């Protein structure tokens, strides 16, 4: 009897011990999952709408769970303050200019607080620091947006349906292009022409490239024209001279124009002679009268020569002219005779031999 009681007591003790071990292990496991025994700091954020966030929901940073929501309380009539407990060891990664937003673990999962952003030049957060927030769309707003997008997509689908129906019926430019063979042939011909134009453009580009390559050939006129400053200066001077000649020619043309305008005017003598018929007739008559007077004067002079009163004068004049002509011819004859007298005998003999 006593032995049975001892066995029963030992069995009960073993079960109690096993239960205590399981209980302690469960506490440690749950505490490890919740990170209950790790040192934590508090961070705060004020939202206008938490979207169903509850106490105990997780806090994430860069996709890693770093804490839980400790408390949710109203800050004012339209704001809610969320107090979060996060691990102290991760505060060195969170900056004071980081922001918090309400998100979810999945499309329809539990709500979480996500901390993101922050610049490296900003200091690390401390306990009870207030983070900035970024308002995110709630599920209802997201569904409303999706509903509106679906309606827009339906309208676009209907429009495409109408357009495809018109295309199949050959309506519009594109529909005619798809159904009218002649229009398609015209477009093909245009495409061939454009292709040929492209080939010609390539040839032209190649020719231009070959021509431009000649600029690099030393000794060629184009290369010298581009690089030789002497030729360039000469061409420049020639151009300047051509401009001066052109200007002079322009001045001459202007002068000729002025002269021709004067010729066409009756204010000048030449213009009067060219344009005034009466003056021209008078000038012709005057010339005719002068010719007649000259003939009559010649006749009068001939008559005076035969007149006995003037015959002595004209005879004396003729004798003086004859004497002057004789005096002029006498020195030449004397010079010729002196040349003959001074000719040496040897030269005379040579001359006689040449004559023979």
ZIMOSUL-V257360 format. One record per residue. N is the residue number from 0. RES is the residue in three letters. PSI is psi in whole degrees, 0 to 359 (999 if undefined). D_LAST is the distance of its C-alpha to the last C-alpha in whole Angstrom. Layout:
N_RES_PSI_D_LAST, N_RES_PSI_D_LAST
This chain:
0_UNK_314_206, 1_UNK_322_205, 2_UNK_321_202, 3_UNK_319_201, 4_UNK_321_201, 5_UNK_317_198, 6_UNK_318_196, 7_UNK_319_196, 8_UNK_319_195, 9_UNK_318_192, 10_UNK_313_191, 11_UNK_319_191, 12_UNK_320_189, 13_UNK_315_187, 14_UNK_321_186, 15_UNK_319_186, 16_UNK_317_184, 17_UNK_319_181, 18_UNK_319_181, 19_UNK_320_181, 20_UNK_316_178, 21_UNK_321_176, 22_UNK_314_177, 23_UNK_319_175, 24_UNK_319_172, 25_UNK_318_172, 26_UNK_316_172, 27_UNK_320_169, 28_UNK_312_167, 29_UNK_321_167, 30_UNK_326_167, 31_UNK_321_164, 32_UNK_318_162, 33_UNK_352_163, 34_UNK_46_162, 35_UNK_327_165, 36_UNK_1_166, 37_UNK_151_162, 38_UNK_135_162, 39_UNK_162_160, 40_UNK_163_159, 41_UNK_137_159, 42_UNK_147_156, 43_UNK_151_156, 44_UNK_142_154, 45_UNK_121_155, 46_UNK_155_154, 47_UNK_339_155, 48_UNK_120_156, 49_UNK_352_157, 50_UNK_38_157, 51_UNK_15_160, 52_UNK_139_159, 53_UNK_162_163, 54_UNK_137_164, 55_UNK_351_163, 56_UNK_156_160, 57_UNK_156_157, 58_UNK_129_155, 59_UNK_148_151, 60_UNK_117_148, 61_UNK_39_145, 62_UNK_10_147, 63_UNK_135_150, 64_UNK_126_153, 65_UNK_358_154, 66_UNK_192_157, 67_UNK_164_160, 68_UNK_122_160, 69_UNK_322_163, 70_UNK_145_164, 71_UNK_122_163, 72_UNK_154_164, 73_UNK_134_164, 74_UNK_321_162, 75_UNK_192_162, 76_UNK_335_162, 77_UNK_13_159, 78_UNK_147_158, 79_UNK_130_160, 80_UNK_131_159, 81_UNK_122_159, 82_UNK_125_160, 83_UNK_143_159, 84_UNK_118_160, 85_UNK_159_157, 86_UNK_139_156, 87_UNK_330_156, 88_UNK_342_153, 89_UNK_357_151, 90_UNK_339_151, 91_UNK_346_148, 92_UNK_344_146, 93_UNK_129_147, 94_UNK_161_145, 95_UNK_335_147, 96_UNK_13_144, 97_UNK_161_145, 98_UNK_160_146, 99_UNK_147_149, 100_UNK_158_149, 101_UNK_126_152, 102_UNK_193_151, 103_UNK_155_152, 104_UNK_338_153, 105_UNK_192_151, 106_UNK_321_151, 107_UNK_27_154, 108_UNK_189_156, 109_UNK_150_158, 110_UNK_145_156, 111_UNK_166_155, 112_UNK_123_153, 113_UNK_127_150, 114_UNK_133_148, 115_UNK_169_144, 116_UNK_195_141, 117_UNK_135_141, 118_UNK_154_138, 119_UNK_336_138, 120_UNK_359_138, 121_UNK_146_141, 122_UNK_165_145, 123_UNK_158_147, 124_UNK_157_150, 125_UNK_173_154, 126_UNK_139_157, 127_UNK_15_158, 128_UNK_148_154, 129_UNK_121_153, 130_UNK_151_150, 131_UNK_160_148, 132_UNK_156_148, 133_UNK_116_146, 134_UNK_130_148, 135_UNK_161_147, 136_UNK_138_148, 137_UNK_172_152, 138_UNK_321_152, 139_UNK_317_153, 140_UNK_323_150, 141_UNK_318_148, 142_UNK_321_150, 143_UNK_320_149, 144_UNK_317_145, 145_UNK_322_145, 146_UNK_318_147, 147_UNK_320_144, 148_UNK_323_142, 149_UNK_320_143, 150_UNK_317_143, 151_UNK_321_140, 152_UNK_323_139, 153_UNK_318_141, 154_UNK_317_139, 155_UNK_320_135, 156_UNK_318_137, 157_UNK_321_137, 158_UNK_317_134, 159_UNK_324_132, 160_UNK_317_135, 161_UNK_319_134, 162_UNK_317_130, 163_UNK_324_130, 164_UNK_319_132, 165_UNK_324_129, 166_UNK_319_127, 167_UNK_333_128, 168_UNK_356_128, 169_UNK_22_125, 170_UNK_147_125, 171_UNK_172_123, 172_UNK_315_119, 173_UNK_321_120, 174_UNK_318_123, 175_UNK_323_120, 176_UNK_324_118, 177_UNK_332_120, 178_UNK_332_121, 179_UNK_115_118, 180_UNK_326_116, 181_UNK_320_113, 182_UNK_321_113, 183_UNK_320_113, 184_UNK_320_110, 185_UNK_319_108, 186_UNK_323_109, 187_UNK_318_108, 188_UNK_320_104, 189_UNK_320_104, 190_UNK_321_105, 191_UNK_318_102, 192_UNK_317_100, 193_UNK_322_101, 194_UNK_317_100, 195_UNK_320_97, 196_UNK_323_96, 197_UNK_320_98, 198_UNK_317_95, 199_UNK_321_92, 200_UNK_322_93, 201_UNK_319_94, 202_UNK_318_90, 203_UNK_320_89, 204_UNK_319_91, 205_UNK_319_89, 206_UNK_319_86, 207_UNK_320_86, 208_UNK_319_88, 209_UNK_321_84, 210_UNK_318_82, 211_UNK_332_84, 212_UNK_334_84, 213_UNK_339_80, 214_UNK_338_81, 215_UNK_352_82, 216_UNK_112_78, 217_UNK_140_76, 218_UNK_342_73, 219_UNK_157_73, 220_UNK_321_72, 221_UNK_317_76, 222_UNK_316_77, 223_UNK_323_75, 224_UNK_326_75, 225_UNK_322_79, 226_UNK_331_79, 227_UNK_115_76, 228_UNK_334_77, 229_UNK_312_73, 230_UNK_319_72, 231_UNK_318_75, 232_UNK_322_74, 233_UNK_315_71, 234_UNK_321_72, 235_UNK_317_74, 236_UNK_319_72, 237_UNK_320_70, 238_UNK_320_73, 239_UNK_316_73, 240_UNK_319_70, 241_UNK_322_70, 242_UNK_320_73, 243_UNK_316_72, 244_UNK_318_69, 245_UNK_321_72, 246_UNK_319_74, 247_UNK_315_70, 248_UNK_322_70, 249_UNK_320_73, 250_UNK_319_73, 251_UNK_317_70, 252_UNK_320_72, 253_UNK_319_75, 254_UNK_317_72, 255_UNK_324_71, 256_UNK_318_74, 257_UNK_318_75, 258_UNK_318_72, 259_UNK_326_73, 260_UNK_325_76, 261_UNK_325_75, 262_UNK_327_73, 263_UNK_351_76, 264_UNK_151_78, 265_UNK_4_78, 266_UNK_343_79, 267_UNK_164_75, 268_UNK_312_72, 269_UNK_318_70, 270_UNK_322_73, 271_UNK_319_75, 272_UNK_325_71, 273_UNK_329_71, 274_UNK_332_75, 275_UNK_109_76, 276_UNK_326_75, 277_UNK_316_77, 278_UNK_319_74, 279_UNK_319_71, 280_UNK_319_72, 281_UNK_319_72, 282_UNK_318_69, 283_UNK_317_67, 284_UNK_320_69, 285_UNK_316_68, 286_UNK_321_64, 287_UNK_320_65, 288_UNK_321_66, 289_UNK_320_63, 290_UNK_318_61, 291_UNK_318_63, 292_UNK_324_63, 293_UNK_318_59, 294_UNK_316_58, 295_UNK_324_61, 296_UNK_322_60, 297_UNK_317_56, 298_UNK_319_58, 299_UNK_320_60, 300_UNK_319_57, 301_UNK_320_55, 302_UNK_323_58, 303_UNK_326_58, 304_UNK_326_55, 305_UNK_355_56, 306_UNK_136_59, 307_UNK_338_59, 308_UNK_327_61, 309_UNK_2_58, 310_UNK_321_55, 311_UNK_321_54, 312_UNK_316_54, 313_UNK_326_52, 314_UNK_314_50, 315_UNK_322_50, 316_UNK_320_49, 317_UNK_319_46, 318_UNK_319_45, 319_UNK_320_45, 320_UNK_320_43, 321_UNK_317_40, 322_UNK_319_40, 323_UNK_323_40, 324_UNK_322_37, 325_UNK_319_35, 326_UNK_327_36, 327_UNK_324_35, 328_UNK_342_32, 329_UNK_312_31, 330_UNK_327_31, 331_UNK_319_28, 332_UNK_320_26, 333_UNK_320_27, 334_UNK_319_26, 335_UNK_320_23, 336_UNK_321_23, 337_UNK_325_24, 338_UNK_322_22, 339_UNK_319_19, 340_UNK_325_21, 341_UNK_6_22, 342_UNK_125_18, 343_UNK_157_18, 344_UNK_321_16, 345_UNK_318_15, 346_UNK_323_14, 347_UNK_320_12, 348_UNK_317_10, 349_UNK_320_10, 350_UNK_320_9, 351_UNK_325_6, 352_UNK_319_5, 353_UNK_326_5, 354_UNK_319_4, 355_UNK_999_0
